Amino acid sequence: MEFVVFYTLREGADRARVLEVYPRHKAYYEAFRAHGGGLLALGPFQTPDPAASSMGLFSSREDAERFIADDPFVLEGLAEPRVLEWNAVRFT
């Protein structure tokens, strides 16, 4: 079982502020991954506004919730996260 964190840009969030906070978010996810945080993948959706939504894939709910708890996008009130359990069927 894996867990997906969907982020949507909080209503009224300033996109300029998202770009300002992004370097801290990037440093955070790189450190989280480097320290075995269970982060498998992440990134924005390629919609007309890539800042509007993104997702992360985690190996456990605990890792997903721990990531959310200290993510600068969440701490700054820019993103609204939602955690979903994902029962992936993999074809290798």
C-alpha positions in Angstrom: 0.0 0.0 0.0 1.2 3.5 -0.8 -0.1 6.9 0.0 -0.6 9.9 -2.2 -0.6 13.5 -1.0 -2.5 15.8 -3.3 -1.7 19.5 -2.9 -4.0 22.2 -4.2 -3.2 25.9 -4.1 -5.2 27.4 -1.3 -7.8 29.8 -2.5 -6.4 33.3 -2.5 -2.8 32.1 -2.3 -0.4 34.4 -4.1 1.5 32.6 -6.9 4.4 35.0 -6.4 4.6 33.8 -2.8 4.6 30.2 -4.1 7.7 30.9 -6.2 9.3 32.7 -3.3 8.8 29.7 -0.9 9.6 27.0 -3.5 13.4 26.9 -2.8 12.6 26.1 0.9 10.1 23.4 -0.2 12.7 21.9 -2.6 15.4 21.9 0.1 12.9 20.3 2.4 11.8 17.5 0.1 15.5 16.8 -0.9 16.5 16.5 2.8 13.4 14.4 3.6 14.2 12.0 0.8 17.9 11.8 1.7 17.1 10.9 5.3 14.9 7.9 4.3 11.6 9.6 4.7 9.6 7.3 2.5 9.2 9.8 -0.3 9.0 7.8 -3.6 8.1 10.6 -6.1 6.6 14.1 -6.3 5.8 16.8 -8.7 3.3 19.3 -10.2 0.6 18.4 -12.7 1.3 19.9 -16.1 -1.9 21.9 -16.3 -2.2 25.5 -17.5 -1.0 26.5 -14.0 1.6 24.0 -12.7 1.6 25.8 -9.3 -2.1 25.0 -8.8 -1.7 21.3 -8.0 0.8 18.6 -7.3 1.2 15.3 -5.6 3.7 13.2 -3.7 3.9 9.4 -3.4 4.9 7.9 0.0 5.6 4.4 1.3 3.4 4.9 4.4 0.7 7.2 5.8 3.1 8.1 8.7 5.7 9.4 6.2 3.1 11.3 4.2 1.7 13.0 7.4 5.2 13.7 8.7 6.1 15.3 5.3 3.0 17.5 5.4 3.6 18.6 9.0 6.8 20.5 8.1 6.5 21.3 4.4 7.0 25.1 3.9 4.1 25.2 1.5 1.8 24.0 4.2 3.4 26.0 7.0 3.1 29.2 4.9 -0.6 28.5 4.3 -0.1 28.1 0.5 -1.2 24.5 0.0 -4.1 22.4 1.1 -2.9 18.8 1.4 -5.0 15.7 1.2 -3.8 12.1 1.9 -5.2 9.2 0.0 -4.4 5.5 0.3 -3.4 4.1 -3.0 -3.6 0.4 -3.8 -1.5 0.4 -7.0 -1.3 -2.5 -9.4 2.2 -2.4 -10.9 3.2 -3.9 -14.2 6.9 -4.6 -14.5 
